[in-house]
Amino acid sequence: MRDTYLIYSTDAWHSYANRDIIGVGTSIPNCMKVIRAHIRKYDCDKLTEDNKFELEHYRQTQGRSAAM
């Protein structure tokens, strides 16, 4: 059985009412590809090294002001 990750764009507070699904991944590297593609497509802020660390270790970013 494979792990499945749902990738959401949320507000800065990660509230349930403001979640939009942007993709599904089967691994963390795959999820990072989906996130990078979303950033390019919608011209969002770039991921910082801190954002990458947070995604890989906490499975979310902390306090981003722009939609991912």
N, C-alpha and C positions, 0 to 999 in steps of 0.2 A: 504494500500500500504506500502510495506517495503522499508527501506533505503537500498541502495546497494552501497558498497564501492569497488572501483578497487584498487588493491594493486600493486604498481610498484617498480621496482628497477631502480634507476637512478644514474647519476653521482652526484658529490658533488654540482653541480649548479642546479640540478633538470631540466636540459634542455629537451625540448620535443623530440629532435633528439635522445636522449639516454635513452628512456624509454622501459623497458621490463616488461610486465605484469606477475606477479607471482601468482596472485590469486584474488578471489572475495569473499567479506564477506558481511554479512547482519547486523552485529553489530560490535562495536569496540572490545569487547572481542573475537568475532569470528575472526576478522582481526588479533588480536594479536596472536592467535593460528596459523593462516596461516603463519605469519611472523616468529614465533618461529620455525615452521616446516621447513621453507625455510632456516633459519639460520643453523639448524641441518643438513639438507640434503647437503648443499653446504659449510659447515664448515666456515661460515662467522663469523665476530666478534660478540661477544655477545652483547645484548642490555644492555646499562647502565640504571640506574634509570633515568638519564636525557633524554635518548632516549625514554623510556616508557612514561615519562611526555609529551614530545614533540608529540609523536604519539597520545596520548589521548586528548591533548588540541589543538594542531596545525595541526594534521592529517599528519604530516611529521616530519622527523628528520632533524636536522641542521648540516651540515658540516661533515657527516660521510665519512671517506676515503674508507671504504670497501663497497662492494655491499651488499645490504640487500636482 
